[in-house]
Amino acid sequence: MASDSRSLHTKASEETLISLLQLDPAPIDNASVYDKELPPLPEEALESSNPSIRSSPRATTSSLGLSGSGYGPIYYLSRIQRYSSYTFAFFAGLHLTNTSVFPLIYRSVPYSEPFLLMARELYQTRLTEPLLVALPVVAHVTSGVVIRLIRRRQNLKRYGGETPGMWALHHKNSDSSSGSRHNVRIWPHLSYISMSGYAFVALLASHVGINRILPLVVDGDSSNIGLQFVSHGFARHPLPPWIAYTLLLSVGVGHMVWGAAKWFNLAPPPNWKKTTVDKQLRKRRRRAWWGITGVAASVTILWAAGGLGIVARAGPAEGWLATVYDNIYAAAGH
């Protein structure tokens, strides 16, 4: 009887240990939460209370040179990511006007082309193109990737991922059946805004490669590239451009509109349908979700009406310009 009691206690203690190890921490995916540093670990608190340890080089360099301000690197990286998107939004507004609004007003590519050429004097010079287009995109993407890596490191550090037992459990659960409900989340939650952002980067790189880089490589100049170049590509082979531009507009506009809503605290939190219990709060968040979705759909339809409705149907170029465009598209395999 005593042996049975000991076995039961042993089994219960093992189940308690496993249940503690199988906790699945999920950090809140909110930039404002990460602007503040997490509470210090015990060894960090010991260093701050011990003058001899506090004066060591390790303690003075642990915050990447930013410890005097009271903010960690995520605070500054979040602001780089935010304000770089504002700069790119200025360029996107100009591009929307020139490639959609003016074609819709004039219903003609030749009449709309001069406005695009004039706008290039603002964002396609040697100084403004890196500042308004290239640098904001690189800063936005890089800061976002670095933030994810830092949060992953914080998850490993704060939730026991660096301990041998938790690491072994993580691999055990990863190798187990897909029906297992317990898993250790190491990487931060990947939201729709983040996923659409990575897809937008790939689509934007393809767009820049066709319309900006490839003409420089083939023809040595990109001054002849404009709305007529796009319409000529649609006239050669319609299906690939239709797929590419539809994805570029829908994914890009969705990312920018939802990203702006998140920056201004207008977007509901992730998984709000599952986590919101209060009826009034749920109603407000539903209205916000539909409002942001409506704005994104409206901007996408506006851009597609001018870009795909007017420019894409303008027909091929003629004369020597058609030969130049054919050589560029042939180099791209189109």
C-alpha positions as CSV (number, residue, x, y, z in Angstrom):
1,M,0.0,0.0,0.0
2,A,2.9,2.3,0.8
3,S,4.6,1.6,-2.4
4,D,1.4,2.4,-4.3
5,S,1.2,5.7,-2.5
6,R,4.8,6.6,-3.4
7,S,4.2,5.7,-7.0
8,L,1.1,7.9,-7.1
9,H,3.1,10.8,-5.6
10,T,5.9,10.3,-8.1
11,K,3.5,10.2,-11.0
12,A,1.7,13.4,-9.8
13,S,5.0,15.2,-9.4
14,E,6.1,14.3,-12.9
15,E,2.8,15.4,-14.3
16,T,3.1,18.7,-12.5
17,L,6.6,19.2,-13.9
18,I,5.5,18.4,-17.5
19,S,2.5,20.7,-17.2
20,L,4.7,23.6,-16.0
21,L,7.1,23.0,-18.9
22,Q,4.4,22.8,-21.5
23,L,3.1,26.3,-20.8
24,D,2.9,28.1,-24.1
25,P,3.7,31.8,-23.6
26,A,2.5,34.1,-26.3
27,P,3.9,37.7,-26.1
28,I,1.4,40.4,-27.0
29,D,1.9,41.5,-30.6
30,N,1.7,45.2,-29.9
31,A,4.6,47.6,-30.6
32,S,3.6,49.9,-27.6
33,V,4.1,47.0,-25.2
34,Y,7.7,46.5,-26.3
35,D,8.6,50.2,-26.0
36,K,9.3,49.6,-22.3
37,E,12.0,47.2,-21.1
38,L,10.9,44.0,-19.4
39,P,11.6,43.6,-15.6
40,P,15.3,42.7,-15.0
41,L,16.4,39.2,-14.5
42,P,17.7,38.2,-11.0
43,E,21.3,38.4,-12.1
44,E,20.7,41.8,-13.7
45,A,19.0,43.0,-10.5
46,L,22.1,41.8,-8.6
47,E,24.4,43.6,-10.9
48,S,22.4,46.9,-10.4
49,S,22.5,46.5,-6.6
50,N,26.3,45.6,-6.5
51,P,28.5,48.6,-7.3
52,S,31.5,46.4,-8.2
53,I,29.5,44.4,-10.7
54,R,27.7,47.5,-12.0
55,S,30.9,49.2,-13.0
56,S,32.0,46.2,-15.1
57,P,32.3,46.6,-18.9
58,R,29.5,44.0,-19.4
59,A,27.0,46.1,-17.6
60,T,27.8,49.3,-19.4
61,T,27.5,47.8,-22.9
62,S,24.4,45.6,-22.4
63,S,22.0,48.2,-23.9
64,L,23.9,48.9,-27.2
65,G,24.9,52.3,-25.9
66,L,21.3,53.4,-25.3
67,S,21.1,52.6,-21.6
68,G,21.4,56.2,-20.5
69,S,18.0,57.1,-22.2
70,G,16.0,54.4,-20.4
71,Y,14.8,52.7,-23.6
72,G,16.0,49.5,-25.3
73,P,16.8,49.0,-29.0
74,I,13.2,47.9,-29.8
75,Y,12.0,51.4,-28.9
76,Y,14.2,53.0,-31.5
77,L,13.8,50.3,-34.1
78,S,10.0,50.7,-33.8
79,R,10.3,54.4,-34.5
80,I,12.6,53.8,-37.5
81,Q,10.1,51.4,-38.9
82,R,7.2,53.8,-38.3
83,Y,8.7,57.0,-39.7
84,S,10.2,55.3,-42.7
85,S,6.7,54.2,-43.7
86,Y,5.6,57.8,-43.6
87,T,8.3,58.8,-46.1
88,F,7.4,56.0,-48.4
89,A,3.7,56.9,-48.1
90,F,4.5,60.3,-49.6
91,F,6.0,58.6,-52.7
92,A,3.1,56.1,-52.9
93,G,0.6,59.0,-52.9
94,L,2.4,60.7,-55.8
95,H,2.6,57.4,-57.7
96,L,-1.1,56.7,-57.1
97,T,-2.0,60.2,-58.5
98,N,0.2,59.8,-61.6
99,T,-0.6,56.2,-62.5
100,S,-4.3,56.1,-61.6
101,V,-6.0,59.5,-60.9
102,F,-4.7,61.4,-64.0
103,P,-5.4,58.4,-66.4
104,L,-8.9,58.3,-65.0
105,I,-9.4,62.0,-65.5
106,Y,-8.0,62.2,-69.0
107,R,-8.9,58.7,-70.2
108,S,-5.7,58.7,-72.2
109,V,-2.1,57.5,-71.6
110,P,-0.4,60.1,-73.8
111,Y,-2.2,63.0,-72.0
112,S,-1.3,61.5,-68.6
113,E,2.3,60.8,-69.4
114,P,3.6,64.4,-68.8
115,F,2.3,64.4,-65.2
116,L,4.4,61.2,-64.5
117,L,7.5,62.9,-66.0
118,M,7.0,66.0,-63.9
119,A,6.6,63.9,-60.7
120,R,9.8,62.2,-61.5
121,E,11.6,65.4,-60.9
122,L,10.5,65.1,-57.2
123,Y,11.3,61.4,-56.5
124,Q,13.6,60.1,-59.2
125,T,16.7,62.3,-58.9
126,R,20.1,61.1,-57.6
127,L,19.2,62.7,-54.2
128,T,15.5,62.2,-53.7
129,E,15.2,58.6,-55.1
130,P,17.4,57.1,-52.3
131,L,15.9,59.3,-49.7
132,L,12.2,58.9,-50.6
133,V,12.2,55.3,-52.0
134,A,15.2,53.1,-51.4
135,L,16.3,54.2,-47.9
136,P,12.8,54.1,-46.3
137,V,12.1,50.7,-47.8
138,V,15.4,49.2,-46.6
139,A,15.1,50.9,-43.1
140,H,11.5,49.7,-42.8
141,V,12.2,46.1,-43.7
142,T,15.5,45.8,-41.8
143,S,14.1,47.3,-38.6
144,G,11.2,44.9,-38.7
145,V,13.4,41.9,-39.2
146,V,15.7,43.0,-36.3
147,I,12.8,43.6,-34.0
148,R,11.6,40.0,-34.6
149,L,15.1,38.7,-33.9
150,I,15.3,40.7,-30.6
151,R,11.8,39.5,-29.5
152,R,12.8,35.9,-30.3
153,R,15.9,36.3,-28.1
154,Q,13.7,37.8,-25.4
155,N,11.3,34.9,-25.6
156,L,14.2,32.5,-25.2
157,K,15.6,34.4,-22.3
158,R,12.3,35.2,-20.5
159,Y,10.4,32.0,-21.0
160,G,13.0,29.4,-20.4
161,G,13.9,28.6,-24.0
162,E,17.6,28.6,-23.2
163,T,17.3,26.0,-20.5
164,P,18.2,22.4,-21.6
165,G,14.8,21.0,-20.4
166,M,12.7,23.5,-22.3
167,W,14.8,23.1,-25.4
168,A,14.5,19.4,-25.3
169,L,10.8,19.7,-24.8
170,H,10.6,22.0,-27.8
171,H,12.3,19.5,-30.0
172,K,10.1,16.7,-28.6
173,N,6.9,18.6,-29.4
174,S,8.2,19.5,-32.8
175,D,8.9,15.9,-33.7
176,S,5.6,14.7,-32.3
177,S,2.3,14.4,-34.2
178,S,0.7,17.5,-35.6
179,G,-2.3,16.9,-33.3
180,S,-0.3,17.9,-30.3
181,R,-1.8,21.0,-28.7
182,H,1.2,21.9,-26.5
183,N,4.1,23.6,-28.2
184,V,6.8,26.2,-27.2
185,R,6.5,29.3,-29.3
186,I,10.0,30.7,-29.9
187,W,9.3,33.2,-32.7
188,P,6.9,36.1,-32.2
189,H,3.5,35.9,-33.7
190,L,3.5,36.6,-37.4
191,S,0.5,38.9,-38.1
192,Y,-1.3,39.6,-41.3
193,I,0.5,43.0,-41.6
194,S,3.9,41.3,-41.3
195,M,3.1,38.6,-43.8
196,S,1.7,41.0,-46.3
197,G,4.7,43.2,-45.8
198,Y,7.2,40.4,-46.7
199,A,5.0,39.6,-49.7
200,F,4.9,43.2,-50.7
201,V,8.7,43.5,-50.6
202,A,9.0,40.6,-53.1
203,L,6.4,42.1,-55.4
204,L,7.9,45.6,-55.1
205,A,11.4,44.3,-55.9
206,S,10.0,42.6,-59.1
207,H,8.2,45.8,-60.1
208,V,11.4,47.9,-59.6
209,G,13.5,45.4,-61.4
210,I,11.2,45.5,-64.5
211,N,10.5,49.2,-64.7
212,R,13.7,50.7,-63.3
213,I,16.7,48.4,-63.2
214,L,16.2,46.3,-66.4
215,P,15.9,49.4,-68.7
216,L,19.2,50.6,-67.3
217,V,20.9,47.3,-68.0
218,V,19.5,46.8,-71.5
219,D,19.1,50.3,-72.9
220,G,21.4,52.2,-70.5
221,D,18.6,54.7,-69.7
222,S,15.2,54.6,-68.1
223,S,13.9,58.0,-69.2
224,N,11.7,56.4,-71.8
225,I,9.9,54.2,-69.3
226,G,6.5,55.4,-68.4
227,L,2.8,54.5,-68.6
228,Q,3.2,53.5,-72.2
229,F,5.9,51.0,-71.3
230,V,3.4,49.3,-68.9
231,S,0.6,49.3,-71.5
232,H,3.0,47.8,-74.1
233,G,3.8,45.0,-71.7
234,F,0.1,44.2,-71.3
235,A,-0.4,44.2,-75.1
236,R,2.5,41.7,-75.6
237,H,1.3,39.1,-73.0
238,P,-1.7,40.2,-70.9
239,L,-1.9,37.4,-68.3
240,P,1.5,37.7,-66.4
241,P,1.1,41.5,-66.0
242,W,-2.5,41.2,-64.9
243,I,-1.5,38.7,-62.2
244,A,1.6,40.7,-61.1
245,Y,-0.1,44.1,-60.9
246,T,-3.3,42.7,-59.2
247,L,-1.1,41.1,-56.5
248,L,1.0,44.2,-56.2
249,L,-2.0,46.5,-55.7
250,S,-4.0,44.3,-53.4
251,V,-1.1,43.2,-51.1
252,G,0.6,46.6,-51.2
253,V,-2.4,48.7,-50.5
254,G,-3.6,46.3,-47.8
255,H,-0.3,46.4,-46.0
256,M,0.0,50.2,-46.1
257,V,-3.6,50.9,-45.0
258,W,-3.6,48.3,-42.2
259,G,-0.1,49.4,-41.2
260,A,-1.2,53.0,-40.9
261,A,-4.2,52.0,-38.9
262,K,-1.9,50.1,-36.5
263,W,0.5,53.1,-36.1
264,F,-2.5,55.3,-35.2
265,N,-4.0,52.7,-32.9
266,L,-7.1,52.3,-35.0
267,A,-6.8,48.6,-35.9
268,P,-8.3,46.0,-33.6
269,P,-5.8,43.7,-31.9
270,P,-4.9,40.3,-33.4
271,N,-7.5,37.5,-32.8
272,W,-9.9,40.1,-31.5
273,K,-12.9,37.9,-32.5
274,K,-11.7,35.2,-30.1
275,T,-10.5,37.4,-27.2
276,T,-13.2,40.2,-27.1
277,V,-16.0,39.3,-24.6
278,D,-17.6,42.7,-24.0
279,K,-20.4,43.3,-26.5
280,Q,-19.8,47.1,-26.9
281,L,-16.1,46.6,-27.3
282,R,-16.6,43.8,-29.8
283,K,-19.0,46.1,-31.7
284,R,-16.4,48.9,-31.9
285,R,-13.7,46.6,-33.0
286,R,-15.9,45.1,-35.7
287,R,-16.7,48.6,-37.0
288,A,-13.0,49.4,-37.0
289,W,-12.2,46.2,-38.9
290,W,-14.8,46.8,-41.5
291,G,-13.8,50.5,-41.8
292,I,-10.1,49.7,-42.4
293,T,-11.0,47.0,-44.8
294,G,-13.3,49.3,-46.7
295,V,-10.6,52.0,-47.0
296,A,-8.1,49.4,-48.2
297,A,-10.6,48.0,-50.8
298,S,-11.5,51.6,-51.9
299,V,-7.9,52.6,-52.5
300,T,-7.2,49.3,-54.3
301,I,-10.2,49.8,-56.6
302,L,-9.2,53.4,-57.3
303,W,-5.7,52.4,-58.2
304,A,-6.9,49.5,-60.3
305,A,-9.5,51.6,-62.1
306,G,-6.8,53.9,-63.5
307,G,-3.9,51.4,-63.7
308,L,-5.6,48.3,-65.0
309,G,-8.7,49.9,-66.5
310,I,-7.0,52.7,-68.5
311,V,-3.3,52.1,-68.7
312,A,-3.4,48.4,-69.2
313,R,-5.8,48.7,-72.1
314,A,-4.1,51.5,-74.0
315,G,-2.5,49.2,-76.5
316,P,1.1,48.7,-77.7
317,A,3.6,51.5,-78.4
318,E,4.5,52.4,-82.0
319,G,7.7,53.2,-83.9
320,W,11.2,53.2,-82.4
321,L,9.8,53.3,-78.9
322,A,8.1,49.9,-79.5
323,T,11.5,48.4,-80.5
324,V,13.1,49.7,-77.3
325,Y,10.3,48.2,-75.2
326,D,10.4,44.9,-77.1
327,N,14.1,44.6,-76.4
328,I,13.6,45.3,-72.7
329,Y,10.7,42.8,-72.3
330,A,12.6,40.2,-74.3
331,A,15.5,40.5,-71.9
332,A,13.1,39.7,-69.1
333,G,11.7,36.7,-70.9
334,H,8.3,38.4,-71.3
